Amino acid sequence: MKFKGFIDIHAHILPGLDDGPATMSEAIALLKLLIADQVSTVIATPHVAPGFFWPYDTQIMQDKLFELRQAADQEHLEIEIIGGAEIYLSPEVGILAEERKLPTLGNSDYVLVEFPRNEVPVWSFGVLKKLQKAGYKPILAHPELNAGVRSDRDLVKDLHRMGVLLQVDASSITGRWGGEVREFALKIIVDGLVFAVASDAHSPRRPPELSEAQRILGERYPIVDPDNVIFC
């Protein structure tokens, strides 16, 4: 029986698909870090984006997931690994949504999407609405890392009002990406706009940091219950 711990909905752990681990041994090392960080279930979310894994191949993703699960079993690692993806938002994603061809988190209706790093394109809200109309439930990854989002906090409120779920990276809370990102992440958490904190782990050089983020949040904002509200 696997222990009860964090459910990490965003981690790059499939080897050789994106900027996560290049080899199986690196992927296993990252899984061990996740376990040490109290993660009991992790969703593998390779980038589905031009320049990484596009057009994506469902069979390749399934094969990599199967291989990682086998390797984890051989290492006797107590962690559940679920399939998913992190989808780079583009107009083409809206077309794939209408055709019900988007990779989801654990075969659910939830899709993890991300904006370009430094902007919020004018077509973004239209694509998100197409996802919702097609029956998907979009989760926006790390809005705090997007300079365009940080420059206009009403954007976060607009996304929240339209039913887009927001996911903050643990490393943003710990300060890995600087003070501005950290304060923005904490602000939207305290304002009740965040659905989940996830690791967005990529490698031992970019580790999970979930436990540290939970500690910081609990110390700085004890009114927020990270067990029931933020960390899923």
N, C-alpha and C positions, 0 to 999 in steps of 0.2 A: 504494500500500500504506500503510495506516494504521500509525502508530508504536505500539510496545508501551508501554502506560502503565497507569494505574489503570483498573479497571472499577468505575464508580460505580453502585451498585445502588439509590440513593435520591436523586433530585433532582427538583425541581419546575420543569420547563422548558417545559411546554406552555403557550402563551399563552392567557390569558383563561378558564382553567378553575377556578383556585383562588386562593390567596394568593401564587402564584408570579408570573412576568412577566405584565403586563397586555396587552402588545402583542408583535408579532412582533419588532420592533426590540429590545425588552428581552430577549426570549428569545435572540436572536442574540448580544447583548452577554454574556449569561450563558454561552452556549456557548463564547465566546471566553475567558472566565475559566476555564472548566473545562479547556480545552485548555492554557492557560497554567499550570494547576495539574497538568499531566501526566496528564490523563484522556484515554484513547483510546476508551473505550466508556462510554456513560451510559444508564441506564434511566430513562425518564420516568415519574415516579410521582405523578400528580395525586391530591389528596385525594379519596377516595370516602367522603363523610361528610355527614350532615345539616348544612345550612348552606353547604356547598361545592358538591358535585356528587352529589346524591342525589335520586331514584334515578339511578344512573349510566347513561350511554348509550354502549354499545360503539362505535357508529358515529361518534359525535362524537369520542371518543378517537382512533379510527383516522384520522379526517379531520385532526385537529389534528397528529397524529404525521406524517402524509404531508406536510402543509403545512410543518412545521418541517424535515423532511428536505430538501424542495425548496429552502427558503430557505438552509439550511446548504450545500447543493451550489452554489447561486448565489454564495455567499460563499467558496467553495472551502475550507470548513472540514474539516479532517481529523479527524472524530470520528464514531463509529458511534452511532446513536440507536435504542434499543430501547423497545418499549412495555411499560407496567406500570401499577401503581397503588399507593397507600398507603391501606389500608382501615381505617376507624375501627371498632374491634371493638364489636359489639353483638349482642344475641340474634338479630336478623334475619340477621346474617352467618352464623350457624350454619345457618339455613334455606337461605340461598343456597348454602352449601357442600354441603348434602345434595342440592341440585338441580344441583350442578356449574356454578354460574353466577357464580363469582368471577373477577374479572380477575387474571391472574397475571403474573409477571415473565417477559417474553419467551416467552410461550406454553409455559412450563414448568409444573411442579407447585408451584413456590415462590410463596407469597403474602406480601406485606409488609403487616403489620398494626400497629396502634398502640393502646395503652390511652388512656383519657381522661387528661389531663395530670396530675391531682392525686390519682388513686385507682386502685385495682385492684378493679373490681366483683366481687362474689362469684360471678357467673356466668362470669367470664372463662375460668377453666380448663376449664369445661364446653364453652364455645364452641371453644376451641383443640383440645380432644379431638375435637369434631365435625369440625373441619377435617382433622385427621389421619385420622380414620376414613373420610372421603370421598376420601382420597388426596392431600390437599394437604400441603405442607411449609411450615408457618408460620415466618416470620422476624419477630421482634418489633422494631420500630423504636424507637430511642433510649429504652431502659428507664431510663437514667440521668436523664432529664428528668422522670420520674414521681416525685412526692413519696412516694407510697405504696410504690413499689418501694425507694426509697432508705431508707425507714424500717424495712425488713425485708429484710435481705440474703438470708435463707433463701428468699425468693420467687424470686430470680434462680437459686439453686441448684435449686429445684423445677422451674422452667421448663426449665433445662438438662437435668435428669434426664429430663424427659418428652419431650425431643427438640425443643423449640422453639429455633430459632436466634436469637441475639441480635445486633443491629446497633447500634453506637455511632456517634454523630455526631462528625465531625472537630472541629466547633466546640465540642463539650463538652471535648475534649482541650486545645484551645487556650485555654480559659478564658472563652469568650464568655458562658457562662451562669453563671459564678461558680465559686468555689473548691470548694464542696460537690459540685456536679455533676462538676467536673473530677476530684476525688479519687475519687469513686465510679466514674466511667468508667475511670480508670486501674487501680483496684483489680480490677474484674471482668475487665479485659483481662489483667492479670498473673496472675490466678487461672485463666486459660484458659477462661473462660466465654463469650467473645465470638467470634462467627463472622466478622464483618466490620466495618470502619469505612467509613462512607459520608459523602458531603458534606451531604445534606439541604439543598442550596443552593436558595435561592428567588429571589435577585436580586443585582445588584451590591452592594446594601447587606447582603446575607446571602450572602457568597461561599463557594466550596467549602472552602478551608482544608485540603485533604488533605495537601499537601506539608508544611505547617507541623506538622500533627498527627503525621505520620510522623517528622519531625525531632525533635519533643519526645519522642515515645515512644522513639526510638532513643537519645537522649541520657540520658533518665532511667532507662530500663529496657533497656540494651543486650542483656540476656539474651533479650528478645523479638525475634524476627525478623519485622519488619513486612512484608517482601516475601513471605514464605511462609506466615505464620500469620494476620495480621490484615487486611492490605489485599489484597482479592481482585482 
